[in-house]
């Protein structure tokens, strides 16, 4: 069965960095668009970044552009999110997700590709807490 497992979250001071990983299994990883999302308490889930199946195209929400970098290693079935210059407002549960129903046809083309409903498989999340 499809499984996405995030890791790498933790507590960091403002200005610090973290690297999240998402290990995928149960599907052909390099066929599908992947994304990172986050959800803070009392807020809706927010699309942060996506990456095309080849890794050649990426997109970012304005809130993280220039600070976060998404990447993937298709040989290792792993998705990454490098997070730099972290701010207290980045505190949230972070999720990776896969679009295996091909809503995005394997592409990542901007804000359309960051919509939560485009993705049908989700990990359990990893908590990121940024202290002031």
N, C-alpha and C positions, 0 to 999 in steps of 0.2 A: 504494500500500500504506500501511498505518497506520504512522505514525512519530511518536514523542514524543521531543523533544530538550530536555534540561534544561540550564540555564546559571545562573551567578550564584554558584556555590560558590567557596570560597577559604579563606584563612587569616585568622583574626580573633582578637583577644584576648578573654578572658572578659569578659562584660558588653557586648560589642559586638553589632552587628546585621548581618544579611545578608538580601538578597531574592533568592529563587530564582524562576526562570521556567521554564515548560515550554511549548514551542510544539508544537502538534498539527497533523497533516495526515493526509489519507487517510480521514477519516471525518467524520461530521456532529457536530462537537464539542459543540454545544449540546443534543444528545439524551441525553448520558450523564453518569453520576456520575464524578467524577474524584477521585483521592486522592494524597496524599504519604506516602511510606514512607522508612525509612532502615535501613541495615544496617551495624553496626560489625563489625570483624574478630572472628571466632569466635562471633558472636551471630546469632540468627535475625532475619529481616527484620521490622521493627516498623511497624505502621500508626500514622501520626501524625495525619492529618486527612483529611477528605473534604468534598466540596461537591456539592450537588445540581445537576442540569442547569441550573436557572434561576439558581443562586447564592443562592437564598433560604434554604437550610438548610446548616448546617455542623456538624461534630463534631470533637472533639479527644481525643487520648489524654491521660491525666492528666499524663504526663511533660512535655507541652508546653503544656497549657492555661494561658491567661493570658500566655503569652510569644510564641506563634506565631499568625499569622493567615493563613488561606487565603482566596483570592479567585480570581475568573475573569473574563476579558473575552471573552465569546462572539463579539463582533465581530472580535476579533483572534485567536481560536482559541488563547488563551493562559491558562495556569493559573499562579498565583503562590503563594509562601509567604514571608510576611514573618516573619523570625525575630529577635526581640529578646532581650536579657538572656541571651545565649548562655553556655553552661557547657562546660567541658572534656568532660563526658559526652555532649554533643551531637555530638561528633566521629564522623562516619560518612559513608558514601556515601548520598546522598539520591536517591530515585527518584520520578518521577511515574508514575501508572498510570491506565488507563481501563477502565471496565466496559462494553464494547460488547456483551457478551452479555446485558446487562440483568438480571443477577442482582439488582441493587438497584433496578431499574425507574426509574432516574434520580433516586432519592432518596438522602439521606444521613441516617441515623437512629440515630446512636450507634455503640457499639462493634461491633455487627454489621456495620456498613459499613466497618470498618477491618480486616477480615480479608483477608489477602493473597490467598487463593484466590478472592475475589469479583471480582478484576480480571484481565483477560486480555491486556492490552497494557501494556508497560513501556518506559520510556526506558532509556538506557544509564547514567544516573546522573551526579551531579556531587558532587565531594568537598567536604565541609565539615570544616575542622579548627579547633578552638578551643583556643588556648593558655592556660595558667593565668597 
